Amino acid sequence: MLGRKREKGESDWEALRREVQEDLNVSLIAETLTEVMFVQEVAHGYAEPTQVTMRCFGADYMGDIIASSEIEAIAWLRYMDLDQCVQPLNGY
């Protein structure tokens, strides 16, 4: 799961498109963008409780996926396999 922060002035969509292009070398198709999940939760790994907000999207893409050097592994997962790649989220 890609997950970094927006650059100054970027919308969530612009950040998503940029990160996917940089990390996976594919272009997202804007017309297919859908918000899959919105989560507000306590962030994992901080000494003090820190609230994090995550918006998770789905979209079709053009091109062949080629992982950048920052990507450790690529795998296709079903929603029911979500626990394999992230800390458990309350309610999901």
Secondary structure, 3 states (H helix, E strand, C coil): CCCCCCCCCCCHHHHHHHHHHHHHCCEECHHHCEEEEEEEEECCCCCCCCEEEEEEEECCEECCCCCCCCCCCCCCCCHHHHHHCCCCCCCC
